[in-house]
Amino acid sequence: MEEPHLHPRPPQAPLLFTGTPTSILEEADRAIAHSRQIQRQLAEDIRPDAVSFANVILPLAQAHNRLMSCTRHLVFYRSVSPDPEVREASIKAKCLFDDFAVETAMFEKLFALVDAVVQKDPCLDEESRRLLAAIHKEHLSNGLKLSAGQRDHFKEIRARINRVTADFRQNASASEVDGNTDGLWFGPEDLSGLPDEFLARLEPGTGENEGKMYVSLSQMEAGPMRSSENGETRKKVSMALARRCKENIPLFKEAVLLRDEAARLLGYHSHATLRLEDRCAGTPDTVITFLDSLRDRLREQGMKEYEVLRLLKKADMESQGKHFDGHLFAWDAPIYHTQRRRQAAVDSEKIAEYFPVQATLGAMLDIIEHLFGLVFVEVGSEERHRLSPSGNGKDMSWHEDVQIFSAWDDEEEGGSFLGYLYVDLFRRPGKYGHVSVFNLMPGFTREDGTRQYPSTAIVANIPKPEPGKVSLLRHGLVVTLFHELGHAVHDLVSRTTYARFHGSDGTPVDFGEMPSQLLENWCWTPEVLGVLGRHYSYLSPEYLAYWQDNSNGGPRPPERIPANLIDGLISLRRLNDGINSLGQVFRAVFDMEVHHPDSRESIQALDFTALWNDLEHDIDPLDGPMDIGFDNQWGHGYSRFEHIMGEYDAGYYSYLFSEVYSTDVFHAVFKADPMNAKEGRRYRYAVLEKGGSWDGVKILTEFLGRRPSSDTFNRELGLE
């Protein structure tokens, strides 16, 4: 990273985050009205026999570029704003944009113009050709070939799907945030083994709950509870988590049935058939074959891992003089996974001391700079005041914890401005409960030929350190942050003409995870870990004093993470991969089962709760409630399965599918020298820069010099 004074003023001002409940909805209305006016003007002014790409498709694309610039920004508030009224307005704005998307796709006169352009089969560059095909497909997949009566019904279905999925996701998100009303009371004996600082945050009981502590089922409190030494406590928390969001059960069923009905109206066998048509996988049969093959080959490996953990639990229970019932439950696995790591002399707490939050973020950005020819410049408070269009630097972020970086090409790559990176790491009430990247502004070419530069945000939920203390990252969270940084880099270096294809959001979901999964590999290589990890006691005198106060008089650790810790960590990279991968297979199979039924009658009769629990019982090697007498109605984990109520509908397989690509690319190009900047820049321009403007498999085929192969993925999982 470099100092601001070493770079010129960015050619584009940062976004402002001054939205109020009123202004958010007013801005959404204005943006929609502007796009609607352009569409209607085209429909009135241009005859079908006078169409061209330039007078129909290009104006539509330019209007869509401007609309996306507004949409992403306004919808982002729902995930990060400290103000609940602002979050609510942002959710309403999302519904307005969704409804307008349906209106646009079902505008018959507009479709007539688009269809006429398609019939002329114009000679276009690859990205423009894909644009024309995508716009045409949007109209077709929204019923424009249906009869008038069918179109009206289809429009009602699409509008209802938007409402139902929005409500589902809002309910699921609300269950994760601090202050939700779901929780359990526990006595002191139930909370054994939990950190004192965690216990100090819990609400003490009064009256009939005197002497007990209240544990919310939010991410902040339920997560640590899974590490309780008391198995019954872990069981209660695990089952309570699977019973949250009961109100989403009917919403889930309604959404699935509506999707199925819409697909069948369009002439597709299923919703999955429709959705997969434009993805790398192509057909449901390809996905089902892929998942079935993984399921069969992973089963033996998963059962071996299960038995190792089960025997650890047996020895642990017997050493305490407790009865062992022969089971290893899902709520036991994290405890004995940690114990297995300790047996291998891998101390997660000691490793975490080498990953203080801010220093680790800086080291990550340094690695990205080296690999891809970038420079990140942090925008401090004084610089914010100079850059802010309002003159107030505080308007440039939604919270005081947010860091802002301008991103540039390095000198070797020309020194050009690329966009803005926002980093919002710390937990707070009302904030999105996981780690994710949000595109705030897509990049595209403006009508005057100048560049609209992207803005992207990494949002996490790391506990904020108290004054005088340090916040440390477990290695698993380091991997997750590097994964999300992969999405952010994809956003920043993508250079497409149209916003529709920009960055990871502009790619099919079964390709879009590849760049982020690829970067995870850097967190498992000795040379990178040696650079990435630095003991926090060397960062400042204050941190040294904090370490001394908490070290119990032991010798000071070395500044850089020792080779023996790195070797131990890497040796356990694939620890319990079979169990973990089967967990993903289970969710992906459920997704395909509900979105690719045998018939309309079968999906109408389907018991979603029974399907979820039966599949988990059949596929996941770990024991669960059904192994101790509960029936298949005991819980409803799918009521918080947000992925398939969003853009991953009939797409959850993508996490495993795109890992085939990322594993192949890493081993073929980077494994021998992960810090090879020449290859990093070749990858940047050949793969990342294209966004979704090319077919994903074609991009990788040209980059690798051959078609992508699953051989390395299979070897890495121990399947060959």
Order of alpha helices (4+ residues) and beta strands (2+ residues): alpha-alpha-alpha-alpha-alpha-alpha-beta-alpha-beta-beta-alpha-alpha-alpha-alpha-alpha-alpha-alpha-alpha-beta-alpha-beta-beta-beta-beta-beta-beta-alpha-alpha-alpha-alpha-alpha-alpha-alpha-alpha-alpha-alpha-alpha-alpha-alpha
